[in-house]
Amino acid sequence: MSRLILFNKPMNVLSQFTDRGSPTKRATLSDYIDVPGVYPAGRLDRDSEGLLLLTDDGRLQARIADPKFKLEKSYLVQVEGEPSASAVEQLARGVDLKDGRTRPAHAETIDDPQLWPRDPPIRFRKNVPDSWLRLTIREGKNRQVRRMTAAVGHPTLRLVRWSIGDWSLNGIAPGDWREVPV
């Protein structure tokens, strides 16, 4: 029977079990998960937080990670400034990036989701407001969400992947994981 683990990856943790090529020791999945034979299905940047799925099933791993299956990934995104309705509409229609136009996405402004504190905290600037978006995409270009918000004039301050398909972070604290039936 296949195993599937939902992990709430903290900020500054690599989405791999070893850290090769760095002179300093960086946190990896092995600091949090001691389950033999599972591997990440996709990636989540070191400076991003949230849901990372791990499995021991190669076909399931491919189905989760491969963009051709168009599995939705939803992100809670704290951005600099207050995006206008037209900026949110641009995100929804797709934006032009250096490596091509993004597919249409679901984009909406949301209230502060009252997440756990981030370590290190977001830099507070008294004269620059921030706000939150929920962005749901069906592709996975490198650092796509960050590049999309920057393209519409609102750089990302904090990025939390909340869900992948039907799996979500509900009830999983940062650094914790839960195994679920496949």
N, CA, C and O atoms as a DFTB+ gen file, in Angstrom:
728 C
 N C O
     1  1       0.840      -1.185       0.000
     2  2       0.000       0.000       0.000
     3  2       0.889       1.254       0.000
     4  3       1.881       1.321       0.726
     5  1       0.527       2.223      -0.806
     6  2       1.295       3.468      -0.918
     7  2       1.167       4.311       0.341
     8  3       0.156       4.279       1.042
     9  1       2.227       5.065       0.601
    10  2       2.216       6.003       1.720
    11  2       2.161       7.415       1.165
    12  3       2.781       7.711       0.143
    13  1       1.408       8.299       1.846
    14  2       1.362       9.706       1.491
    15  2       1.432      10.518       2.768
    16  3       0.630      10.340       3.685
    17  1       2.411      11.417       2.811
    18  2       2.637      12.260       3.983
    19  2       2.400      13.710       3.607
    20  3       2.908      14.193       2.594
    21  1       1.618      14.406       4.437
    22  2       1.402      15.838       4.304
    23  2       2.293      16.516       5.332
    24  3       2.156      16.271       6.531
    25  1       3.195      17.357       4.879
    26  2       4.171      18.015       5.752
    27  2       4.011      19.524       5.642
    28  3       3.921      20.064       4.539
    29  1       3.975      20.202       6.777
    30  2       3.938      21.665       6.799
    31  2       5.384      22.150       6.909
    32  3       5.939      22.266       8.002
    33  1       5.976      22.428       5.748
    34  2       7.394      22.809       5.686
    35  2       7.580      24.229       6.213
    36  3       6.971      25.171       5.707
    37  1       8.425      24.375       7.233
    38  2       8.724      25.721       7.723
    39  2       9.635      26.481       6.748
    40  3      10.241      25.899       5.848
    41  1       9.706      27.763       6.954
    42  2      10.620      28.618       6.186
    43  2      12.060      28.144       6.424
    44  3      12.382      27.661       7.510
    45  1      12.905      28.278       5.435
    46  2      14.336      27.956       5.494
    47  2      14.649      26.469       5.641
    48  3      15.714      26.100       6.136
    49  1      13.720      25.622       5.211
    50  2      13.965      24.182       5.175
    51  2      14.009      23.771       3.703
    52  3      13.121      24.128       2.928
    53  1      15.040      23.022       3.321
    54  2      15.162      22.533       1.952
    55  2      14.156      21.414       1.705
    56  3      13.862      20.638       2.614
    57  1      13.627      21.323       0.493
    58  2      12.658      20.283       0.129
    59  2      13.370      19.014      -0.327
    60  3      13.005      18.420      -1.342
    61  1      14.375      18.606       0.419
    62  2      15.141      17.396       0.131
    63  2      15.689      16.867       1.452
    64  3      15.689      17.568       2.464
    65  1      16.156      15.621       1.428
    66  2      16.604      14.988       2.674
    67  2      18.069      15.248       2.998
    68  3      18.482      15.048       4.140
    69  1      18.865      15.689       2.027
    70  2      20.271      15.990       2.292
    71  2      20.602      17.366       1.740
    72  3      19.912      17.881       0.860
    73  1      21.656      17.946       2.262
    74  2      22.117      19.260       1.798
    75  2      23.535      19.094       1.275
    76  3      24.505      19.086       2.032
    77  1      23.623      18.964      -0.036
    78  2      24.945      18.833      -0.654
    79  2      25.341      20.170      -1.252
    80  3      24.505      20.890      -1.799
    81  1      26.608      20.492      -1.146
    82  2      27.122      21.684      -1.808
    83  2      27.047      22.957      -0.994
    84  3      27.321      24.034      -1.524
    85  1      26.687      22.873       0.266
    86  2      26.644      24.080       1.092
    87  2      27.688      23.952       2.206
    88  3      27.738      22.926       2.885
    89  1      28.519      24.980       2.400
    90  2      29.517      24.907       3.470
    91  2      28.896      24.978       4.868
    92  3      29.516      24.573       5.851
    93  1      27.658      25.500       4.947
    94  2      26.976      25.565       6.246
    95  2      25.830      24.570       6.267
    96  3      25.228      24.291       5.231
    97  1      25.535      24.047       7.413
    98  2      24.446      23.072       7.572
    99  2      23.105      23.786       7.490
   100  3      22.800      24.661       8.300
   101  1      22.299      23.391       6.484
   102  2      20.956      23.944       6.350
   103  2      19.941      22.866       6.709
   104  3      20.193      21.676       6.520
   105  1      18.801      23.288       7.224
   106  2      17.751      22.345       7.608
   107  2      17.203      21.645       6.362
   108  3      17.030      22.263       5.311
   109  1      16.934      20.342       6.503
   110  2      16.383      19.537       5.416
   111  2      15.186      18.744       5.945
   112  3      14.863      18.812       7.131
   113  1      14.544      18.007       5.071
   114  2      13.416      17.172       5.469
   115  2      13.808      16.149       6.532
   116  3      12.988      15.779       7.372
   117  1      15.073      15.686       6.497
   118  2      15.507      14.673       7.475
   119  2      15.510      15.216       8.900
   120  3      15.533      14.437       9.853
   121  1      15.488      16.532       9.061
   122  2      15.387      17.118      10.401
   123  2      13.974      16.999      10.966
   124  3      13.767      17.219      12.159
   125  1      12.997      16.652      10.120
   126  2      11.594      16.620      10.535
   127  2      10.911      15.280      10.305
   128  3      10.003      14.910      11.048
   129  1      11.344      14.548       9.273
   130  2      10.628      13.333       8.867
   131  2      11.595      12.153       8.871
   132  3      12.591      12.150       8.149
   133  1      11.286      11.154       9.694
   134  2      12.100       9.945       9.773
   135  2      11.266       8.757       9.298
   136  3      10.957       7.841      10.060
   137  1      10.915       8.804       8.017
   138  2      10.122       7.738       7.404
   139  2      10.920       7.245       6.208
   140  3      11.124       7.993       5.252
   141  1      11.375       5.998       6.245
   142  2      12.197       5.498       5.131
   143  2      11.395       5.348       3.844
   144  3      10.218       4.989       3.864
   145  1      12.063       5.633       2.720
   146  2      11.506       5.348       1.413
   147  2      10.536       6.357       0.834
   148  3       9.974       6.114      -0.234
   149  1      10.317       7.489       1.507
   150  2       9.429       8.502       0.936
   151  2      10.253       9.641       0.347
   152  3      11.347       9.957       0.815
   153  1       9.692      10.242      -0.689
   154  2      10.373      11.327      -1.389
   155  2       9.362      12.423      -1.704
   156  3       8.174      12.144      -1.864
   157  1       9.830      13.675      -1.796
   158  2       8.906      14.769      -2.093
   159  2       8.298      14.634      -3.491
   160  3       8.976      14.269      -4.452
   161  1       7.024      14.934      -3.572
   162  2       6.321      14.986      -4.855
   163  2       6.253      16.466      -5.231
   164  3       5.275      17.148      -4.924
   165  1       7.279      16.943      -5.884
   166  2       7.382      18.359      -6.205
   167  2       8.329      19.056      -5.246
   168  3       8.988      18.425      -4.420
   169  1       8.378      20.376      -5.378
   170  2       9.304      21.160      -4.565
   171  2       8.576      22.340      -3.962
   172  3       7.500      22.731      -4.414
   173  1       9.180      22.894      -2.942
   174  2       8.724      24.139      -2.348
   175  2       9.996      24.886      -1.969
   176  3      10.815      24.379      -1.202
   177  1      10.159      26.081      -2.501
   178  2      11.394      26.831      -2.298
   179  2      11.752      26.968      -0.824
   180  3      10.878      26.968       0.043
   181  1      13.018      27.084      -0.557
   182  2      13.529      27.216       0.808
   183  2      12.880      28.383       1.536
   184  3      12.604      28.290       2.732
   185  1      12.631      29.497       0.819
   186  2      12.064      30.675       1.469
   187  2      10.536      30.692       1.439
   188  3       9.920      31.715       1.736
   189  1       9.925      29.563       1.083
   190  2       8.471      29.422       1.120
   191  2       8.096      28.432       2.212
   192  3       8.916      27.625       2.649
   193  1       6.857      28.508       2.638
   194  2       6.350      27.644       3.704
   195  2       5.162      26.852       3.181
   196  3       4.620      27.149       2.117
   197  1       4.769      25.849       3.939
   198  2       3.501      25.209       3.662
   199  2       3.565      23.778       3.212
   200  3       4.529      23.062       3.480
   201  1       2.509      23.368       2.515
   202  2       2.276      21.963       2.209
   203  2       3.290      21.394       1.223
   204  3       3.490      21.916       0.127
   205  1       3.917      20.311       1.654
   206  2       4.791      19.504       0.810
   207  2       4.307      18.068       0.966
   208  3       4.167      17.569       2.083
   209  1       4.054      17.411      -0.156
   210  2       3.610      16.019      -0.123
   211  2       4.803      15.108      -0.354
   212  3       5.661      15.394      -1.189
   213  1       4.851      14.004       0.393
   214  2       5.892      13.003       0.227
   215  2       5.229      11.647       0.068
   216  3       4.226      11.362       0.722
   217  1       5.785      10.809      -0.800
   218  2       5.211       9.494      -1.034
   219  2       6.310       8.490      -1.363
   220  3       7.435       8.859      -1.699
   221  1       5.955       7.216      -1.258
   222  2       6.873       6.143      -1.666
   223  2       6.429       5.527      -2.992
   224  3       7.002       4.532      -3.435
   225  1       5.409       6.114      -3.627
   226  2       4.824       5.600      -4.852
   227  2       5.231       6.501      -6.023
   228  3       4.797       7.650      -6.107
   229  1       6.067       5.974      -6.923
   230  2       6.571       6.762      -8.044
   231  2       5.482       7.281      -8.965
   232  3       5.566       8.408      -9.451
   233  1       4.455       6.469      -9.212
   234  2       3.363       6.935     -10.091
   235  2       2.557       8.050      -9.420
   236  3       2.173       9.020     -10.074
   237  1       2.306       7.913      -8.135
   238  2       1.592       8.966      -7.404
   239  2       2.442      10.236      -7.367
   240  3       1.925      11.340      -7.536
   241  1       3.731      10.074      -7.147
   242  2       4.654      11.213      -7.121
   243  2       4.595      11.968      -8.458
   244  3       4.542      13.198      -8.472
   245  1       4.603      11.245      -9.562
   246  2       4.542      11.864     -10.885
   247  2       3.196      12.548     -11.106
   248  3       3.145      13.641     -11.669
   249  1       2.111      11.919     -10.671
   250  2       0.783      12.507     -10.848
   251  2       0.641      13.816     -10.073
   252  3      -0.020      14.746     -10.535
   253  1       1.257      13.886      -8.909
   254  2       1.186      15.097      -8.098
   255  2       2.068      16.195      -8.687
   256  3       1.651      17.351      -8.767
   257  1       3.267      15.844      -9.094
   258  2       4.264      16.845      -9.496
   259  2       4.173      17.282     -10.955
   260  3       4.533      18.415     -11.275
   261  1       3.710      16.426     -11.831
   262  2       3.749      16.722     -13.264
   263  2       2.642      17.694     -13.670
   264  3       1.464      17.410     -13.450
   265  1       3.006      18.847     -14.265
   266  2       1.999      19.839     -14.662
   267  2       0.965      19.323     -15.658
   268  3      -0.118      19.899     -15.769
   269  1       1.274      18.248     -16.387
   270  2       0.300      17.757     -17.370
   271  2      -0.965      17.231     -16.696
   272  3      -2.003      17.118     -17.348
   273  1      -0.900      16.906     -15.399
   274  2      -2.080      16.442     -14.668
   275  2      -2.897      17.603     -14.099
   276  3      -4.009      17.406     -13.609
   277  1      -2.334      18.825     -14.169
   278  2      -3.044      20.060     -13.804
   279  2      -3.658      20.016     -12.405
   280  3      -4.785      20.473     -12.210
   281  1      -2.938      19.478     -11.442
   282  2      -3.399      19.445     -10.063
   283  2      -3.317      20.858      -9.489
   284  3      -2.259      21.485      -9.536
   285  1      -4.417      21.359      -8.953
   286  2      -4.435      22.719      -8.409
   287  2      -3.545      22.838      -7.177
   288  3      -3.503      21.949      -6.327
   289  1      -2.840      23.955      -7.109
   290  2      -2.037      24.294      -5.936
   291  2      -2.478      25.686      -5.488
   292  3      -2.425      26.641      -6.265
   293  1      -2.916      25.797      -4.221
   294  2      -3.386      27.081      -3.699
   295  2      -2.380      27.645      -2.715
   296  3      -1.829      26.936      -1.873
   297  1      -2.160      28.944      -2.848
   298  2      -1.184      29.652      -2.027
   299  2      -1.840      30.826      -1.322
   300  3      -2.698      31.502      -1.890
   301  1      -1.433      31.064      -0.082
   302  2      -1.766      32.283       0.631
   303  2      -0.537      33.162       0.496
   304  3       0.565      32.771       0.881
   305  1      -0.735      34.361      -0.056
   306  2       0.397      35.198      -0.431
   307  2       0.263      36.577       0.209
   308  3      -0.686      37.311      -0.064
   309  1       1.218      36.913       1.058
   310  2       1.273      38.266       1.609
   311  2       2.113      39.097       0.648
   312  3       3.255      38.749       0.345
   313  1       1.539      40.195       0.172
   314  2       2.219      41.027      -0.810
   315  2       2.391      42.447      -0.291
   316  3       1.675      42.909       0.597
   317  1       3.358      43.108      -0.877
   318  2       3.589      44.508      -0.578
   319  2       2.531      45.335      -1.290
   320  3       2.267      45.125      -2.475
   321  1       1.925      46.271      -0.576
   322  2       0.911      47.132      -1.161
   323  2      -0.468      46.496      -1.133
   324  3      -0.670      45.417      -0.577
   325  1      -1.406      47.197      -1.747
   326  2      -2.794      46.737      -1.815
   327  2      -3.187      46.607      -3.285
   328  3      -3.471      47.613      -3.936
   329  1      -3.207      45.393      -3.810
   330  2      -3.499      45.211      -5.229
   331  2      -4.890      45.733      -5.616
   332  3      -5.876      45.517      -4.912
   333  1      -4.930      46.413      -6.735
   334  2      -6.203      46.898      -7.262
   335  2      -6.963      45.722      -7.868
   336  3      -6.420      44.633      -8.047
   337  1      -8.236      45.973      -8.179
   338  2      -9.041      44.945      -8.841
   339  2      -8.420      44.556     -10.184
   340  3      -8.478      43.392     -10.581
   341  1      -7.824      45.534     -10.886
   342  2      -7.223      45.204     -12.183
   343  2      -5.959      44.359     -12.016
   344  3      -5.678      43.512     -12.863
   345  1      -5.195      44.568     -10.949
   346  2      -4.011      43.731     -10.702
   347  2      -4.435      42.292     -10.396
   348  3      -3.806      41.343     -10.863
   349  1      -5.501      42.138      -9.614
   350  2      -6.002      40.794      -9.295
   351  2      -6.529      40.131     -10.564
   352  3      -6.317      38.937     -10.776
   353  1      -7.217      40.903     -11.408
   354  2      -7.718      40.372     -12.679
   355  2      -6.574      39.950     -13.590
   356  3      -6.675      38.939     -14.286
   357  1      -5.485      40.718     -13.592
   358  2      -4.295      40.343     -14.379
   359  2      -3.761      38.989     -13.924
   360  3      -3.446      38.128     -14.747
   361  1      -3.660      38.806     -12.595
   362  2      -3.190      37.521     -12.065
   363  2      -4.105      36.391     -12.518
   364  3      -3.637      35.306     -12.865
   365  1      -5.413      36.648     -12.514
   366  2      -6.384      35.619     -12.897
   367  2      -6.295      35.281     -14.387
   368  3      -6.449      34.119     -14.762
   369  1      -6.051      36.268     -15.230
   370  2      -5.967      36.028     -16.676
   371  2      -4.656      35.361     -17.064
   372  3      -4.588      34.656     -18.071
   373  1      -3.615      35.583     -16.267
   374  2      -2.273      35.111     -16.596
   375  2      -1.383      36.305     -16.870
   376  3      -1.832      37.311     -17.418
   377  1      -0.130      36.193     -16.491
   378  2       0.813      37.297     -16.690
   379  2       1.992      36.812     -17.522
   380  3       2.319      35.626     -17.541
   381  1       2.617      37.759     -18.206
   382  2       3.781      37.439     -19.021
   383  2       5.028      37.440     -18.150
   384  3       5.343      38.430     -17.490
   385  1       5.728      36.318     -18.162
   386  2       6.998      36.188     -17.456
   387  2       8.074      35.961     -18.515
   388  3       7.758      35.732     -19.682
   389  1       9.332      36.021     -18.117
   390  2      10.427      35.833     -19.084
   391  2      10.355      34.487     -19.788
   392  3      10.771      34.371     -20.941
   393  1       9.832      33.463     -19.109
   394  2       9.756      32.136     -19.720
   395  2       8.364      31.827     -20.280
   396  3       8.021      30.664     -20.495
   397  1       7.572      32.861     -20.513
   398  2       6.264      32.675     -21.136
   399  2       5.118      33.141     -20.265
   400  3       5.295      33.507     -19.103
   401  1       3.947      33.118     -20.856
   402  2       2.732      33.546     -20.164
   403  2       2.245      32.430     -19.241
   404  3       2.284      31.252     -19.595
   405  1       1.787      32.822     -18.056
   406  2       1.226      31.835     -17.132
   407  2      -0.193      31.493     -17.568
   408  3      -0.862      32.285     -18.231
   409  1      -0.631      30.319     -17.190
   410  2      -2.007      29.911     -17.455
   411  2      -2.949      30.745     -16.579
   412  3      -2.525      31.299     -15.565
   413  1      -4.211      30.834     -16.967
   414  2      -5.171      31.511     -16.085
   415  2      -5.169      30.866     -14.698
   416  3      -4.952      29.663     -14.556
   417  1      -5.413      31.684     -13.694
   418  2      -5.381      31.237     -12.305
   419  2      -6.613      31.763     -11.587
   420  3      -7.321      32.625     -12.108
   421  1      -6.862      31.255     -10.418
   422  2      -7.885      31.853      -9.564
   423  2      -7.138      32.801      -8.625
   424  3      -6.195      32.393      -7.947
   425  1      -7.555      34.052      -8.588
   426  2      -6.893      35.043      -7.744
   427  2      -7.948      35.870      -7.034
   428  3      -8.929      36.300      -7.642
   429  1      -7.741      36.091      -5.742
   430  2      -8.657      36.929      -4.975
   431  2      -7.930      37.535      -3.783
   432  3      -6.994      36.946      -3.242
   433  1      -8.377      38.718      -3.384
   434  2      -7.860      39.301      -2.147
   435  2      -8.599      38.637      -0.995
   436  3      -9.777      38.301      -1.113
   437  1      -7.900      38.450       0.119
   438  2      -8.505      37.826       1.301
   439  2      -8.092      38.610       2.534
   440  3      -7.131      39.378       2.500
   441  1      -8.826      38.410       3.624
   442  2      -8.431      38.974       4.907
   443  2      -7.189      38.251       5.401
   444  3      -6.893      37.141       4.960
   445  1      -6.466      38.879       6.314
   446  2      -5.296      38.252       6.928
   447  2      -5.708      36.872       7.440
   448  3      -6.610      36.781       8.272
   449  1      -5.073      35.795       6.965
   450  2      -5.495      34.445       7.355
   451  2      -5.093      34.040       8.777
   452  3      -5.388      32.923       9.204
   453  1      -4.428      34.927       9.509
   454  2      -4.056      34.633      10.901
   455  2      -3.271      33.325      11.015
   456  3      -3.630      32.428      11.778
   457  1      -2.191      33.243      10.237
   458  2      -1.319      32.070      10.259
   459  2      -0.389      32.119      11.470
   460  3      -0.360      33.102      12.211
   461  1       0.355      31.056      11.651
   462  2       1.380      30.969      12.670
   463  2       2.433      32.059      12.412
   464  3       2.585      32.514      11.278
   465  1       3.156      32.477      13.456
   466  2       4.233      33.452      13.237
   467  2       5.336      32.845      12.373
   468  3       5.646      31.659      12.486
   469  1       5.916      33.663      11.519
   470  2       7.007      33.194      10.673
   471  2       8.333      33.515      11.334
   472  3       8.480      34.558      11.972
   473  1       9.309      32.609      11.181
   474  2      10.643      32.815      11.719
   475  2      11.641      32.732      10.566
   476  3      11.826      31.653      10.003
   477  1      12.293      33.845      10.194
   478  2      12.203      35.175      10.800
   479  2      10.920      35.886      10.365
   480  3      10.350      35.564       9.323
   481  1      10.467      36.859      11.173
   482  2       9.228      37.556      10.832
   483  2       9.386      38.427       9.583
   484  3      10.496      38.791       9.192
   485  1       8.256      38.744       8.978
   486  2       8.232      39.667       7.843
   487  2       8.634      41.043       8.355
   488  3       8.203      41.472       9.426
   489  1       9.455      41.721       7.585
   490  2       9.872      43.070       7.957
   491  2       8.669      44.005       7.878
   492  3       8.026      44.106       6.833
   493  1       8.369      44.681       8.968
   494  2       7.252      45.618       9.013
   495  2       7.734      46.996       8.580
   496  3       8.757      47.485       9.059
   497  1       6.988      47.617       7.671
   498  2       7.317      48.979       7.231
   499  2       6.087      49.844       7.431
   500  3       5.047      49.621       6.810
   501  1       6.215      50.830       8.301
   502  2       5.088      51.662       8.694
   503  2       4.432      52.366       7.506
   504  3       3.214      52.541       7.497
   505  1       5.205      52.768       6.516
   506  2       4.666      53.539       5.402
   507  2       4.298      52.700       4.180
   508  3       3.843      53.244       3.173
   509  1       4.486      51.397       4.255
   510  2       4.152      50.525       3.123
   511  2       3.168      49.459       3.614
   512  3       3.541      48.568       4.378
   513  1       1.906      49.553       3.170
   514  2       0.932      48.545       3.613
   515  2       1.212      47.193       2.963
   516  3       1.941      47.098       1.975
   517  1       0.627      46.169       3.531
   518  2       0.682      44.855       2.897
   519  2      -0.722      44.278       2.908
   520  3      -1.596      44.755       3.632
   521  1      -0.928      43.263       2.111
   522  2      -2.228      42.612       2.045
   523  2      -2.038      41.159       1.641
   524  3      -0.925      40.720       1.353
   525  1      -3.145      40.420       1.626
   526  2      -3.103      38.983       1.349
   527  2      -3.926      38.637       0.119
   528  3      -4.974      39.227      -0.142
   529  1      -3.424      37.668      -0.622
   530  2      -4.115      37.101      -1.775
   531  2      -4.206      35.593      -1.605
   532  3      -3.375      34.983      -0.932
   533  1      -5.215      35.000      -2.216
   534  2      -5.239      33.543      -2.414
   535  2      -5.073      33.359      -3.914
   536  3      -5.847      33.897      -4.705
   537  1      -4.057      32.594      -4.298
   538  2      -3.756      32.370      -5.707
   539  2      -3.712      30.864      -5.938
   540  3      -2.969      30.147      -5.268
   541  1      -4.509      30.393      -6.886
   542  2      -4.560      28.966      -7.205
   543  2      -4.118      28.785      -8.648
   544  3      -4.699      29.357      -9.571
   545  1      -3.072      27.975      -8.825
   546  2      -2.493      27.756     -10.150
   547  2      -2.523      26.266     -10.478
   548  3      -2.708      25.425      -9.599
   549  1      -2.337      25.956     -11.769
   550  2      -2.328      24.566     -12.239
   551  2      -1.051      24.257     -13.003
   552  3      -1.021      23.349     -13.834
   553  1      -0.011      25.001     -12.725
   554  2       1.291      24.766     -13.355
   555  2       2.351      25.024     -12.300
   556  3       2.013      25.334     -11.157
   557  1       3.602      24.906     -12.645
   558  2       4.634      25.064     -11.639
   559  2       5.936      25.602     -12.185
   560  3       6.981      24.964     -12.057
   561  1       5.880      26.766     -12.790
   562  2       7.129      27.384     -13.249
   563  2       7.962      27.755     -12.024
   564  3       7.424      27.972     -10.938
   565  1       9.264      27.825     -12.210
   566  2      10.165      28.161     -11.121
   567  2       9.770      29.501     -10.478
   568  3       9.679      30.521     -11.162
   569  1       9.539      29.486      -9.168
   570  2       9.198      30.674      -8.375
   571  2       8.035      31.456      -9.003
   572  3       8.005      32.686      -8.979
   573  1       7.095      30.716      -9.557
   574  2       6.015      31.306     -10.347
   575  2       5.172      32.314      -9.577
   576  3       4.953      33.422     -10.066
   577  1       4.698      31.966      -8.394
   578  2       3.809      32.875      -7.671
   579  2       4.535      34.170      -7.338
   580  3       3.966      35.250      -7.495
   581  1       5.769      34.081      -6.886
   582  2       6.543      35.287      -6.581
   583  2       6.724      36.155      -7.830
   584  3       6.603      37.379      -7.766
   585  1       7.011      35.517      -8.951
   586  2       7.213      36.284     -10.182
   587  2       5.898      36.876     -10.690
   588  3       5.894      37.964     -11.265
   589  1       4.791      36.177     -10.484
   590  2       3.487      36.698     -10.908
   591  2       3.115      37.954     -10.111
   592  3       2.712      38.961     -10.693
   593  1       3.250      37.896      -8.786
   594  2       2.863      39.071      -7.994
   595  2       3.787      40.250      -8.289
   596  3       3.340      41.396      -8.326
   597  1       5.067      39.974      -8.498
   598  2       6.004      41.050      -8.844
   599  2       5.631      41.666     -10.191
   600  3       5.743      42.879     -10.366
   601  1       5.189      40.846     -11.141
   602  2       4.840      41.327     -12.473
   603  2       3.667      42.308     -12.449
   604  3       3.540      43.150     -13.338
   605  1       2.807      42.196     -11.428
   606  2       1.685      43.135     -11.325
   607  2       1.963      44.232     -10.286
   608  3       1.058      44.952      -9.866
   609  1       3.234      44.339      -9.886
   610  2       3.645      45.446      -9.023
   611  2       3.500      45.229      -7.535
   612  3       3.517      46.190      -6.767
   613  1       3.355      43.973      -7.106
   614  2       3.175      43.684      -5.684
   615  2       4.083      42.526      -5.264
   616  3       3.649      41.374      -5.249
   617  1       5.331      42.823      -4.925
   618  2       6.269      41.758      -4.548
   619  2       5.747      40.913      -3.379
   620  3       5.095      41.421      -2.466
   621  1       6.047      39.636      -3.430
   622  2       5.657      38.713      -2.370
   623  2       6.534      38.908      -1.147
   624  3       7.760      38.972      -1.247
   625  1       5.886      39.002       0.013
   626  2       6.591      39.085       1.292
   627  2       6.609      37.730       1.999
   628  3       7.596      37.357       2.633
   629  1       5.515      37.016       1.880
   630  2       5.396      35.690       2.511
   631  2       4.561      34.808       1.598
   632  3       3.552      35.239       1.040
   633  1       5.007      33.552       1.456
   634  2       4.319      32.620       0.561
   635  2       4.095      31.304       1.297
   636  3       5.041      30.654       1.743
   637  1       2.818      30.923       1.417
   638  2       2.444      29.692       2.104
   639  2       1.585      28.858       1.156
   640  3       0.488      29.268       0.778
   641  1       2.096      27.673       0.773
   642  2       1.262      26.785      -0.039
   643  2       0.274      26.115       0.910
   644  3       0.666      25.407       1.838
   645  1      -1.010      26.351       0.661
   646  2      -2.048      25.858       1.565
   647  2      -2.590      24.492       1.136
   648  3      -2.907      23.650       1.976
   649  1      -2.692      24.281      -0.180
   650  2      -3.253      23.004      -0.606
   651  2      -2.704      22.571      -1.959
   652  3      -2.236      23.380      -2.760
   653  1      -2.780      21.260      -2.177
   654  2      -2.454      20.631      -3.455
   655  2      -3.591      19.655      -3.719
   656  3      -3.777      18.696      -2.969
   657  1      -4.359      19.897      -4.791
   658  2      -5.528      19.065      -5.036
   659  2      -6.453      19.113      -3.835
   660  3      -6.805      20.193      -3.361
   661  1      -6.851      17.942      -3.338
   662  2      -7.752      17.870      -2.179
   663  2      -7.020      17.853      -0.837
   664  3      -7.659      17.858       0.215
   665  1      -5.693      17.832      -0.864
   666  2      -4.928      17.791       0.383
   667  2      -4.606      19.202       0.846
   668  3      -4.253      20.061       0.039
   669  1      -4.730      19.442       2.161
   670  2      -4.447      20.792       2.676
   671  2      -3.725      20.724       4.015
   672  3      -3.544      19.657       4.602
   673  1      -3.321      21.900       4.472
   674  2      -2.607      22.039       5.743
   675  2      -3.515      22.056       6.961
   676  3      -3.026      22.144       8.088
   677  1      -4.819      21.975       6.764
   678  2      -5.741      22.055       7.905
   679  2      -5.283      21.164       9.053
   680  3      -5.159      19.949       8.895
   681  1      -5.033      21.773      10.206
   682  2      -4.678      21.035      11.411
   683  2      -3.233      20.571      11.509
   684  3      -2.901      19.807      12.415
   685  1      -2.368      21.008      10.608
   686  2      -0.960      20.584      10.654
   687  2      -0.102      21.805      10.961
   688  3      -0.033      22.735      10.158
   689  1       0.545      21.805      12.108
   690  2       1.391      22.923      12.533
   691  2       2.713      22.914      11.762
   692  3       3.118      21.872      11.246
   693  1       3.381      24.052      11.679
   694  2       4.692      24.099      11.005
   695  2       5.656      23.081      11.616
   696  3       5.791      22.980      12.835
   697  1       6.326      22.326      10.730
   698  2       7.288      21.314      11.184
   699  2       6.643      19.971      11.490
   700  3       7.347      18.993      11.741
   701  1       5.316      19.907      11.472
   702  2       4.609      18.652      11.750
   703  2       4.158      17.999      10.447
   704  3       4.116      18.647       9.402
   705  1       3.823      16.721      10.517
   706  2       3.355      15.999       9.351
   707  2       2.290      14.995       9.773
   708  3       2.168      14.630      10.943
   709  1       1.526      14.564       8.778
   710  2       0.477      13.575       9.015
   711  2       0.430      12.648       7.806
   712  3       0.496      13.094       6.661
   713  1       0.313      11.352       8.081
   714  2       0.147      10.390       6.992
   715  2      -1.340      10.233       6.731
   716  3      -2.143      10.155       7.660
   717  1      -1.699      10.187       5.441
   718  2      -3.117      10.068       5.059
   719  2      -3.275       8.893       4.106
   720  3      -2.329       8.510       3.416
   721  1      -4.481       8.320       4.071
   722  2      -4.712       7.212       3.133
   723  2      -4.699       7.723       1.692
   724  3      -5.087       8.857       1.412
   725  1      -4.248       6.862       0.795
   726  2      -4.190       7.222      -0.623
   727  2      -5.392       6.613      -1.326
   728  3      -5.553       6.785      -2.534
